[in-house]
Every structure is written in structure tokens, then in C-alpha cells.
Amino acid sequence: MASNNSDMMNELRSLQAQVMHFKDLLSEEGEKVAGDARGRAATLLNGAGRKVQDAASYAKDEAVSMGSVVREHPTATSTALLTAGVVGGLIGYFLATSSSQSSSYSPRRWL
């Protein structure tokens, strides 16, 4: 019976050693995967940061360009803005009147 207990103890120690070995392997693999994910995320963020900087630079250059055009041609700019405002107002007026007429007219009359 003593040898039976000692065999069971040896088997338990062996199983514990295997479990610890698997735990260490999983830990190493997890660290590798996390490192790869961190590297990919850093690369993506750097690329996105460069794209945002390029877009901001382009927008700034266009704003400077538009500002110089407006300064050189103030009359044409004010005429274009006034025309756009009038056209927008007319479109809004026609849409408002057409929607109010269609809602008041109904082919079915309810008593």
C-alpha cells in the first residue's frame, strides 16, 4: 500500500510538472501575440498620423489659396455668395410651399 501511495504521489508530481510546462508555453505564446499586436497597432497609428498631417496641410494650403483669391477679387466673391444665398432661399421657399400644399390636399375626403 505504501508503494501504491508513492506511485500516486510520483504521478501527481509528474502531472504538476506538465501543467506548469504548459502554463509557461501559453504565457510565452501570449507575450509573442501581444507584442505582434502592439507592433501592428503602432504601425497603423503612425500611418494614420501621417495621413492626418497631410490632410491638414492640404486644407491649410487650400484655405490660404482661397483667402488670396477672395482678397484679390472681393466684388466677385460677394456676388457669388449673394447669388448662392438667393438661390438657396428660393429653393427653400419652393420646397416649403410645395410641401404645405400637398399636405392640405388629399384625394380622399374624410367626413
N, C-alpha and C positions, 0 to 999 in steps of 0.2 A: 504494500500500500504506500510505503514511503517512496518507492521508485515511481509509482503512478503519480504522486503529488509532484515529485521533482520533474517528471516528464511534462506535466501540465504547466509548471512554472517556466520551464525552458521554452515551451511553445508560446506561452504568453509573452515572454521577453522577446522572442523572435517576431511575433506579431506587432508588438510595440515598436520594435526597431523598423519594421516595414512601414508602419503608419507614419513614423517620424520621417523616413526617407521620402515617402510620397508627399508629405506636407512640405518638405524642403523643395522638392521638384516643382510643386504647384506654386510655391512662393517665388521661385526663380522665374518661372514662365510668366507669372503675373507681373513681375517687375519688368520683364522684357516687353510685354504687350503695352504696359503703361508708358514705358519710355518711347516706344514707337508712336503711340497715340500723341504724346506730348510733342514729339518732333514734327509730326504731320500738322498738328494744330498750330505750332509756331510758324511753320512754313506758310500755311494758309493765311494766318493773321498778317504776316509780313507782306504777302502778296496783296491782300485786301487793303492794307495801309497804303501801299504804293499806288494802287488804283484810286483810292480816295484822294490822295495828294495830287495825282494827275488831273482828276476831275475838278478839284478845287482850283488848281492853277489855270485850267482851261476856262472855267467860269469867270475867274478874275480877269483873265485876258479879254474875254468877250465883253465883260462889263466896262472895262477901260475903253475898248473899241467903240462900244455903243455910246459911252459918255462923250467921246471926242466927236462922234457924228452928230450927237444932239447939240453940242456946243457950236459946231460949225454951221448947222442948219436949224436954228431954233424955230423959224417960221414953218418949215416943212414938218417938223416934229409936232408942233402944236396943231397943225392942220390934220395930220394923220390921227392924233389922239382924239380930236374933236369929231372927226368923221367916224372913228370906231365907236365912240360914245353914242352918237346919234343913231348909227345902225343898230347897236345893241339895244338902245331904248325902243326903237321901232319894232324890232323882233320881239322884245318883251311885251310891248303893248299888244301886238297882233296875237301872240300866244295867249295872253290873258283874256282878250275879248273873245277869241275863238273857243276857249275852254268854258267860259261863262255862258256863252250861247248854247253850246252843245249840252251843257248840264241842265239848262232850263227847258230845252225841247226834248220831248220824249214821244215816240210814235204811239206808245200805249198810254191811254189816259185812265187813271185810276179815279174812281168815284169817291 
